[in-house]
Amino acid sequence: MSTTVTKIHFETVSSTNTWVKENYSQLDVNKITRVSASYQTQGRGQFNRNWISPKDQNIYVTYFFTLNKTSDSLCNLAQLLSLSITKLLQSHTLSPKIKWPNDILIGQKKISGVLCETIDLKSDYGIILGAGINVNMGLKLLSQIDQPATSLQNETGTTYSLTSLLDQLDLLFTEDLSLYKSEGFSPFYAAYNLLLAHKGKSIQLHQNGKVLEGTLDSLSPDGRLNIRFPNGDIQTVSSGEIK
């Protein structure tokens, strides 16, 4: 697969992930395609939540590529893009943390989220890997989000070029993806574990209608989360939402 990124941009789209799901047959499966938009009318995050998507202020992007079904590399893709985004933010003087599995925080406020979806393409999986990054969003709109949120501009006082940030993210992500495809999650484990938010703190993990309460212990080498209970037992979980 070529690491050259084919770029498609829309002024308005329902969501970049939705567009790819509806139009993937038009895309070259041997390349990485980046679909971005200036405005999303129905932006989506995890757990089918709305993603507030004001025009020309933030990054709304989806990467489409394929992985062979013999690959074991599906489960960490959202975490991989989360790490690429943390590198982008670090290069602009910010100190992000990752709220497992794939939300990026600045000082306990959400600045970015990642959503991974897949399509069955016979011998391959089509990967639809989307992200929203709050870039030039002001306090008025940030306050309308249903959880504490921030943006690059809010944190640094600087207005950013969305195009330049996207091009920078392309380079970071394609480099990370290439390494991930050859070596798996192992080269990224230490960096992700170091960035893990709420480590050593009491959490509630909501999972399939159940709530697990314990201390966030660490990340397991395969990207799952280790929760320690008061009796010392540790349970490793593969999905859920930390609250």
C-alpha positions as protocol buffer text, in pm:
chain_id: "A"
residue {
  index: 1
  type: MET
  ca { x: 0 y: 0 z: 0 }
}
residue {
  index: 2
  type: SER
  ca { x: 131 y: 342 z: -92 }
}
residue {
  index: 3
  type: THR
  ca { x: 193 y: 579 z: 200 }
}
residue {
  index: 4
  type: THR
  ca { x: 108 y: 871 z: -30 }
}
residue {
  index: 5
  type: VAL
  ca { x: -217 y: 1019 z: 95 }
}
residue {
  index: 6
  type: THR
  ca { x: -494 y: 1093 z: -155 }
}
residue {
  index: 7
  type: LYS
  ca { x: -681 y: 1400 z: -33 }
}
residue {
  index: 8
  type: ILE
  ca { x: -1053 y: 1466 z: -74 }
}
residue {
  index: 9
  type: HIS
  ca { x: -1206 y: 1775 z: 82 }
}
residue {
  index: 10
  type: PHE
  ca { x: -1569 y: 1887 z: 110 }
}
residue {
  index: 11
  type: GLU
  ca { x: -1710 y: 2218 z: 220 }
}
residue {
  index: 12
  type: THR
  ca { x: -2010 y: 2040 z: 373 }
}
residue {
  index: 13
  type: VAL
  ca { x: -2075 y: 1672 z: 448 }
}
residue {
  index: 14
  type: SER
  ca { x: -2296 y: 1483 z: 692 }
}
residue {
  index: 15
  type: SER
  ca { x: -1985 y: 1336 z: 850 }
}
residue {
  index: 16
  type: THR
  ca { x: -1654 y: 1229 z: 699 }
}
residue {
  index: 17
  type: ASN
  ca { x: -1694 y: 875 z: 835 }
}
residue {
  index: 18
  type: THR
  ca { x: -2044 y: 847 z: 692 }
}
residue {
  index: 19
  type: TRP
  ca { x: -1929 y: 973 z: 352 }
}
residue {
  index: 20
  type: VAL
  ca { x: -1658 y: 708 z: 338 }
}
residue {
  index: 21
  type: LYS
  ca { x: -1901 y: 433 z: 442 }
}
residue {
  index: 22
  type: GLU
  ca { x: -2133 y: 535 z: 159 }
}
residue {
  index: 23
  type: ASN
  ca { x: -1865 y: 591 z: -107 }
}
residue {
  index: 24
  type: TYR
  ca { x: -1574 y: 359 z: -28 }
}
residue {
  index: 25
  type: SER
  ca { x: -1622 y: 172 z: -357 }
}
residue {
  index: 26
  type: GLN
  ca { x: -1494 y: 485 z: -535 }
}
residue {
  index: 27
  type: LEU
  ca { x: -1169 y: 486 z: -338 }
}
residue {
  index: 28
  type: ASP
  ca { x: -839 y: 316 z: -424 }
}
residue {
  index: 29
  type: VAL
  ca { x: -791 y: 26 z: -182 }
}
residue {
  index: 30
  type: ASN
  ca { x: -416 y: 31 z: -249 }
}
residue {
  index: 31
  type: LYS
  ca { x: -375 y: 381 z: -112 }
}
residue {
  index: 32
  type: ILE
  ca { x: -458 y: 580 z: 199 }
}
residue {
  index: 33
  type: THR
  ca { x: -737 y: 828 z: 135 }
}
residue {
  index: 34
  type: ARG
  ca { x: -794 y: 1128 z: 359 }
}
residue {
  index: 35
  type: VAL
  ca { x: -1143 y: 1275 z: 355 }
}
residue {
  index: 36
  type: SER
  ca { x: -1185 y: 1608 z: 531 }
}
residue {
  index: 37
  type: ALA
  ca { x: -1458 y: 1868 z: 558 }
}
residue {
  index: 38
  type: SER
  ca { x: -1499 y: 2232 z: 652 }
}
residue {
  index: 39
  type: TYR
  ca { x: -1839 y: 2159 z: 808 }
}
residue {
  index: 40
  type: GLN
  ca { x: -2025 y: 1849 z: 925 }
}
residue {
  index: 41
  type: THR
  ca { x: -2402 y: 1854 z: 956 }
}
residue {
  index: 42
  type: GLN
  ca { x: -2412 y: 1526 z: 1152 }
}
residue {
  index: 43
  type: GLY
  ca { x: -2072 y: 1483 z: 1312 }
}
residue {
  index: 44
  type: ARG
  ca { x: -2041 y: 1161 z: 1513 }
}
residue {
  index: 45
  type: GLY
  ca { x: -1829 y: 1051 z: 1805 }
}
residue {
  index: 46
  type: GLN
  ca { x: -1814 y: 737 z: 2014 }
}
residue {
  index: 47
  type: PHE
  ca { x: -2135 y: 579 z: 2145 }
}
residue {
  index: 48
  type: ASN
  ca { x: -2331 y: 759 z: 1866 }
}
residue {
  index: 49
  type: ARG
  ca { x: -2284 y: 1096 z: 2031 }
}
residue {
  index: 50
  type: ASN
  ca { x: -2307 y: 1414 z: 1826 }
}
residue {
  index: 51
  type: TRP
  ca { x: -1980 y: 1592 z: 1752 }
}
residue {
  index: 52
  type: ILE
  ca { x: -2032 y: 1969 z: 1734 }
}
residue {
  index: 53
  type: SER
  ca { x: -1881 y: 2071 z: 1401 }
}
residue {
  index: 54
  type: PRO
  ca { x: -1881 y: 2447 z: 1334 }
}
residue {
  index: 55
  type: LYS
  ca { x: -1773 y: 2559 z: 989 }
}
residue {
  index: 56
  type: ASP
  ca { x: -1404 y: 2637 z: 919 }
}
residue {
  index: 57
  type: GLN
  ca { x: -1297 y: 2612 z: 1282 }
}
residue {
  index: 58
  type: ASN
  ca { x: -1189 y: 2255 z: 1347 }
}
residue {
  index: 59
  type: ILE
  ca { x: -1046 y: 1945 z: 1184 }
}
residue {
  index: 60
  type: TYR
  ca { x: -1297 y: 1682 z: 1072 }
}
residue {
  index: 61
  type: VAL
  ca { x: -1108 y: 1401 z: 903 }
}
residue {
  index: 62
  type: THR
  ca { x: -1134 y: 1034 z: 812 }
}
residue {
  index: 63
  type: TYR
  ca { x: -859 y: 807 z: 683 }
}
residue {
  index: 64
  type: PHE
  ca { x: -962 y: 513 z: 466 }
}
residue {
  index: 65
  type: PHE
  ca { x: -732 y: 219 z: 393 }
}
residue {
  index: 66
  type: THR
  ca { x: -744 y: -159 z: 393 }
}
residue {
  index: 67
  type: LEU
  ca { x: -592 y: -434 z: 603 }
}
residue {
  index: 68
  type: ASN
  ca { x: -582 y: -802 z: 513 }
}
residue {
  index: 69
  type: LYS
  ca { x: -806 y: -1021 z: 726 }
}
residue {
  index: 70
  type: THR
  ca { x: -507 y: -1228 z: 832 }
}
residue {
  index: 71
  type: SER
  ca { x: -376 y: -922 z: 1016 }
}
residue {
  index: 72
  type: ASP
  ca { x: -415 y: -898 z: 1393 }
}
residue {
  index: 73
  type: SER
  ca { x: -390 y: -521 z: 1372 }
}
residue {
  index: 74
  type: LEU
  ca { x: -753 y: -406 z: 1391 }
}
residue {
  index: 75
  type: CYS
  ca { x: -802 y: -357 z: 1762 }
}
residue {
  index: 76
  type: ASN
  ca { x: -548 y: -78 z: 1820 }
}
residue {
  index: 77
  type: LEU
  ca { x: -609 y: 144 z: 1518 }
}
residue {
  index: 78
  type: ALA
  ca { x: -806 y: 410 z: 1706 }
}
residue {
  index: 79
  type: GLN
  ca { x: -536 y: 415 z: 1972 }
}
residue {
  index: 80
  type: LEU
  ca { x: -275 y: 455 z: 1701 }
}
residue {
  index: 81
  type: LEU
  ca { x: -441 y: 765 z: 1554 }
}
residue {
  index: 82
  type: SER
  ca { x: -487 y: 899 z: 1908 }
}
residue {
  index: 83
  type: LEU
  ca { x: -111 y: 878 z: 1954 }
}
residue {
  index: 84
  type: SER
  ca { x: -49 y: 1050 z: 1620 }
}
residue {
  index: 85
  type: ILE
  ca { x: -276 y: 1333 z: 1734 }
}
residue {
  index: 86
  type: THR
  ca { x: -91 y: 1365 z: 2067 }
}
residue {
  index: 87
  type: LYS
  ca { x: 233 y: 1408 z: 1872 }
}
residue {
  index: 88
  type: LEU
  ca { x: 68 y: 1681 z: 1666 }
}
residue {
  index: 89
  type: LEU
  ca { x: -46 y: 1861 z: 1982 }
}
residue {
  index: 90
  type: GLN
  ca { x: 292 y: 1820 z: 2150 }
}
residue {
  index: 91
  type: SER
  ca { x: 458 y: 1985 z: 1851 }
}
residue {
  index: 92
  type: HIS
  ca { x: 242 y: 2291 z: 1926 }
}
residue {
  index: 93
  type: THR
  ca { x: 355 y: 2316 z: 2291 }
}
residue {
  index: 94
  type: LEU
  ca { x: 59 y: 2130 z: 2442 }
}
residue {
  index: 95
  type: SER
  ca { x: 75 y: 1842 z: 2693 }
}
residue {
  index: 96
  type: PRO
  ca { x: -204 y: 1600 z: 2606 }
}
residue {
  index: 97
  type: LYS
  ca { x: -323 y: 1290 z: 2789 }
}
residue {
  index: 98
  type: ILE
  ca { x: -527 y: 1004 z: 2646 }
}
residue {
  index: 99
  type: LYS
  ca { x: -850 y: 902 z: 2814 }
}
residue {
  index: 100
  type: TRP
  ca { x: -865 y: 535 z: 2726 }
}
residue {
  index: 101
  type: PRO
  ca { x: -930 y: 421 z: 2468 }
}
residue {
  index: 102
  type: ASN
  ca { x: -912 y: 715 z: 2226 }
}
residue {
  index: 103
  type: ASP
  ca { x: -1011 y: 1057 z: 2362 }
}
residue {
  index: 104
  type: ILE
  ca { x: -740 y: 1322 z: 2387 }
}
residue {
  index: 105
  type: LEU
  ca { x: -747 y: 1563 z: 2681 }
}
residue {
  index: 106
  type: ILE
  ca { x: -571 y: 1883 z: 2775 }
}
residue {
  index: 107
  type: GLY
  ca { x: -596 y: 1945 z: 3148 }
}
residue {
  index: 108
  type: GLN
  ca { x: -902 y: 1715 z: 3181 }
}
residue {
  index: 109
  type: LYS
  ca { x: -1076 y: 1891 z: 2892 }
}
residue {
  index: 110
  type: LYS
  ca { x: -1145 y: 1706 z: 2567 }
}
residue {
  index: 111
  type: ILE
  ca { x: -972 y: 1843 z: 2259 }
}
residue {
  index: 112
  type: SER
  ca { x: -1001 y: 1545 z: 2022 }
}
residue {
  index: 113
  type: GLY
  ca { x: -1171 y: 1210 z: 1973 }
}
residue {
  index: 114
  type: VAL
  ca { x: -1126 y: 916 z: 1738 }
}
residue {
  index: 115
  type: LEU
  ca { x: -1386 y: 681 z: 1590 }
}
residue {
  index: 116
  type: CYS
  ca { x: -1290 y: 359 z: 1409 }
}
residue {
  index: 117
  type: GLU
  ca { x: -1534 y: 162 z: 1191 }
}
residue {
  index: 118
  type: THR
  ca { x: -1476 y: -128 z: 954 }
}
residue {
  index: 119
  type: ILE
  ca { x: -1624 y: -263 z: 631 }
}
residue {
  index: 120
  type: ASP
  ca { x: -1603 y: -626 z: 515 }
}
residue {
  index: 121
  type: LEU
  ca { x: -1428 y: -633 z: 176 }
}
residue {
  index: 122
  type: LYS
  ca { x: -1401 y: -1012 z: 126 }
}
residue {
  index: 123
  type: SER
  ca { x: -1028 y: -1080 z: 184 }
}
residue {
  index: 124
  type: ASP
  ca { x: -969 y: -740 z: 344 }
}
residue {
  index: 125
  type: TYR
  ca { x: -1115 y: -505 z: 600 }
}
residue {
  index: 126
  type: GLY
  ca { x: -1186 y: -151 z: 492 }
}
residue {
  index: 127
  type: ILE
  ca { x: -1079 y: 75 z: 776 }
}
residue {
  index: 128
  type: ILE
  ca { x: -1269 y: 399 z: 837 }
}
residue {
  index: 129
  type: LEU
  ca { x: -1067 y: 589 z: 1095 }
}
residue {
  index: 130
  type: GLY
  ca { x: -1208 y: 929 z: 1180 }
}
residue {
  index: 131
  type: ALA
  ca { x: -1105 y: 1211 z: 1413 }
}
residue {
  index: 132
  type: GLY
  ca { x: -1230 y: 1546 z: 1526 }
}
residue {
  index: 133
  type: ILE
  ca { x: -981 y: 1800 z: 1663 }
}
residue {
  index: 134
  type: ASN
  ca { x: -1094 y: 2128 z: 1816 }
}
residue {
  index: 135
  type: VAL
  ca { x: -862 y: 2386 z: 1664 }
}
residue {
  index: 136
  type: ASN
  ca { x: -991 y: 2744 z: 1639 }
}
residue {
  index: 137
  type: MET
  ca { x: -1310 y: 2692 z: 1839 }
}
residue {
  index: 138
  type: GLY
  ca { x: -1389 y: 2971 z: 2086 }
}
residue {
  index: 139
  type: LEU
  ca { x: -1520 y: 2955 z: 2440 }
}
residue {
  index: 140
  type: LYS
  ca { x: -1880 y: 3025 z: 2343 }
}
residue {
  index: 141
  type: LEU
  ca { x: -1908 y: 2711 z: 2130 }
}
residue {
  index: 142
  type: LEU
  ca { x: -1687 y: 2503 z: 2357 }
}
residue {
  index: 143
  type: SER
  ca { x: -1930 y: 2571 z: 2641 }
}
residue {
  index: 144
  type: GLN
  ca { x: -2210 y: 2410 z: 2438 }
}
residue {
  index: 145
  type: ILE
  ca { x: -2036 y: 2070 z: 2438 }
}
residue {
  index: 146
  type: ASP
  ca { x: -2180 y: 1816 z: 2682 }
}
residue {
  index: 147
  type: GLN
  ca { x: -1848 y: 1771 z: 2864 }
}
residue {
  index: 148
  type: PRO
  ca { x: -1550 y: 1996 z: 2949 }
}
residue {
  index: 149
  type: ALA
  ca { x: -1380 y: 2081 z: 2620 }
}
residue {
  index: 150
  type: THR
  ca { x: -1101 y: 2297 z: 2485 }
}
residue {
  index: 151
  type: SER
  ca { x: -924 y: 2382 z: 2158 }
}
residue {
  index: 152
  type: LEU
  ca { x: -573 y: 2463 z: 2038 }
}
residue {
  index: 153
  type: GLN
  ca { x: -664 y: 2829 z: 2008 }
}
residue {
  index: 154
  type: ASN
  ca { x: -817 y: 2835 z: 2355 }
}
residue {
  index: 155
  type: GLU
  ca { x: -501 y: 2683 z: 2502 }
}
residue {
  index: 156
  type: THR
  ca { x: -237 y: 2883 z: 2315 }
}
residue {
  index: 157
  type: GLY
  ca { x: -405 y: 3204 z: 2199 }
}
residue {
  index: 158
  type: THR
  ca { x: -294 y: 3126 z: 1843 }
}
residue {
  index: 159
  type: THR
  ca { x: -511 y: 3085 z: 1532 }
}
residue {
  index: 160
  type: TYR
  ca { x: -401 y: 2786 z: 1323 }
}
residue {
  index: 161
  type: SER
  ca { x: -410 y: 2688 z: 957 }
}
residue {
  index: 162
  type: LEU
  ca { x: -631 y: 2380 z: 935 }
}
residue {
  index: 163
  type: THR
  ca { x: -463 y: 2274 z: 610 }
}
residue {
  index: 164
  type: SER
  ca { x: -117 y: 2287 z: 763 }
}
residue {
  index: 165
  type: LEU
  ca { x: -227 y: 2088 z: 1068 }
}
residue {
  index: 166
  type: LEU
  ca { x: -391 y: 1824 z: 848 }
}
residue {
  index: 167
  type: ASP
  ca { x: -78 y: 1788 z: 635 }
}
residue {
  index: 168
  type: GLN
  ca { x: 128 y: 1750 z: 951 }
}
residue {
  index: 169
  type: LEU
  ca { x: -111 y: 1486 z: 1082 }
}
residue {
  index: 170
  type: ASP
  ca { x: -86 y: 1297 z: 752 }
}
residue {
  index: 171
  type: LEU
  ca { x: 289 y: 1263 z: 797 }
}
residue {
  index: 172
  type: LEU
  ca { x: 264 y: 1155 z: 1160 }
}
residue {
  index: 173
  type: PHE
  ca { x: -13 y: 905 z: 1101 }
}
residue {
  index: 174
  type: THR
  ca { x: 128 y: 741 z: 789 }
}
residue {
  index: 175
  type: GLU
  ca { x: 462 y: 696 z: 964 }
}
residue {
  index: 176
  type: ASP
  ca { x: 292 y: 543 z: 1267 }
}
residue {
  index: 177
  type: LEU
  ca { x: 70 y: 320 z: 1052 }
}
residue {
  index: 178
  type: SER
  ca { x: 367 y: 186 z: 860 }
}
residue {
  index: 179
  type: LEU
  ca { x: 542 y: 87 z: 1183 }
}
residue {
  index: 180
  type: TYR
  ca { x: 220 y: -54 z: 1327 }
}
residue {
  index: 181
  type: LYS
  ca { x: 162 y: -275 z: 1023 }
}
residue {
  index: 182
  type: SER
  ca { x: 509 y: -424 z: 1050 }
}
residue {
  index: 183
  type: GLU
  ca { x: 548 y: -450 z: 1429 }
}
residue {
  index: 184
  type: GLY
  ca { x: 200 y: -419 z: 1583 }
}
residue {
  index: 185
  type: PHE
  ca { x: 122 y: -217 z: 1894 }
}
residue {
  index: 186
  type: SER
  ca { x: 444 y: -306 z: 2075 }
}
residue {
  index: 187
  type: PRO
  ca { x: 645 y: 3 z: 1964 }
}
residue {
  index: 188
  type: PHE
  ca { x: 361 y: 231 z: 2082 }
}
residue {
  index: 189
  type: TYR
  ca { x: 280 y: 69 z: 2415 }
}
residue {
  index: 190
  type: ALA
  ca { x: 522 y: 264 z: 2635 }
}
residue {
  index: 191
  type: ALA
  ca { x: 426 y: 602 z: 2487 }
}
residue {
  index: 192
  type: TYR
  ca { x: 54 y: 533 z: 2524 }
}
residue {
  index: 193
  type: ASN
  ca { x: 90 y: 404 z: 2881 }
}
residue {
  index: 194
  type: LEU
  ca { x: 287 y: 717 z: 2972 }
}
residue {
  index: 195
  type: LEU
  ca { x: 7 y: 939 z: 2835 }
}
residue {
  index: 196
  type: LEU
  ca { x: -274 y: 744 z: 3004 }
}
residue {
  index: 197
  type: ALA
  ca { x: -512 y: 980 z: 3186 }
}
residue {
  index: 198
  type: HIS
  ca { x: -651 y: 899 z: 3534 }
}
residue {
  index: 199
  type: LYS
  ca { x: -371 y: 652 z: 3610 }
}
residue {
  index: 200
  type: GLY
  ca { x: -375 y: 562 z: 3979 }
}
residue {
  index: 201
  type: LYS
  ca { x: -713 y: 726 z: 4028 }
}
residue {
  index: 202
  type: SER
  ca { x: -1055 y: 582 z: 4112 }
}
residue {
  index: 203
  type: ILE
  ca { x: -1275 y: 541 z: 3805 }
}
residue {
  index: 204
  type: GLN
  ca { x: -1608 y: 401 z: 3698 }
}
residue {
  index: 205
  type: LEU
  ca { x: -1600 y: 202 z: 3375 }
}
residue {
  index: 206
  type: HIS
  ca { x: -1940 y: 170 z: 3209 }
}
residue {
  index: 207
  type: GLN
  ca { x: -1950 y: -146 z: 3001 }
}
residue {
  index: 208
  type: ASN
  ca { x: -2254 y: -312 z: 2843 }
}
residue {
  index: 209
  type: GLY
  ca { x: -2492 y: -181 z: 3106 }
}
residue {
  index: 210
  type: LYS
  ca { x: -2260 y: -273 z: 3393 }
}
residue {
  index: 211
  type: VAL
  ca { x: -2038 y: -46 z: 3600 }
}
residue {
  index: 212
  type: LEU
  ca { x: -1692 y: -149 z: 3721 }
}
residue {
  index: 213
  type: GLU
  ca { x: -1546 y: 59 z: 4002 }
}
residue {
  index: 214
  type: GLY
  ca { x: -1177 y: 49 z: 4084 }
}
residue {
  index: 215
  type: THR
  ca { x: -841 y: 215 z: 4029 }
}
residue {
  index: 216
  type: LEU
  ca { x: -705 y: 268 z: 3681 }
}
residue {
  index: 217
  type: ASP
  ca { x: -386 y: 67 z: 3709 }
}
residue {
  index: 218
  type: SER
  ca { x: -219 y: 64 z: 3370 }
}
residue {
  index: 219
  type: LEU
  ca { x: -239 y: -25 z: 3004 }
}
residue {
  index: 220
  type: SER
  ca { x: -182 y: -387 z: 2908 }
}
residue {
  index: 221
  type: PRO
  ca { x: 72 y: -451 z: 2629 }
}
residue {
  index: 222
  type: ASP
  ca { x: -209 y: -526 z: 2384 }
}
residue {
  index: 223
  type: GLY
  ca { x: -382 y: -191 z: 2450 }
}
residue {
  index: 224
  type: ARG
  ca { x: -651 y: -310 z: 2690 }
}
residue {
  index: 225
  type: LEU
  ca { x: -706 y: -145 z: 3027 }
}
residue {
  index: 226
  type: ASN
  ca { x: -608 y: -288 z: 3366 }
}
residue {
  index: 227
  type: ILE
  ca { x: -843 y: -200 z: 3654 }
}
residue {
  index: 228
  type: ARG
  ca { x: -738 y: -280 z: 4012 }
}
residue {
  index: 229
  type: PHE
  ca { x: -1004 y: -353 z: 4269 }
}
residue {
  index: 230
  type: PRO
  ca { x: -978 y: -284 z: 4647 }
}
residue {
  index: 231
  type: ASN
  ca { x: -892 y: -650 z: 4717 }
}
residue {
  index: 232
  type: GLY
  ca { x: -590 y: -624 z: 4485 }
}
residue {
  index: 233
  type: ASP
  ca { x: -738 y: -822 z: 4196 }
}
residue {
  index: 234
  type: ILE
  ca { x: -682 y: -678 z: 3849 }
}
residue {
  index: 235
  type: GLN
  ca { x: -932 y: -712 z: 3565 }
}
residue {
  index: 236
  type: THR
  ca { x: -831 y: -639 z: 3206 }
}
residue {
  index: 237
  type: VAL
  ca { x: -1105 y: -490 z: 2989 }
}
residue {
  index: 238
  type: SER
  ca { x: -1121 y: -436 z: 2615 }
}
residue {
  index: 239
  type: SER
  ca { x: -1408 y: -188 z: 2591 }
}
residue {
  index: 240
  type: GLY
  ca { x: -1610 y: 61 z: 2792 }
}
residue {
  index: 241
  type: GLU
  ca { x: -1636 y: 425 z: 2883 }
}
residue {
  index: 242
  type: ILE
  ca { x: -1454 y: 584 z: 3175 }
}
residue {
  index: 243
  type: LYS
  ca { x: -1663 y: 823 z: 3384 }
}
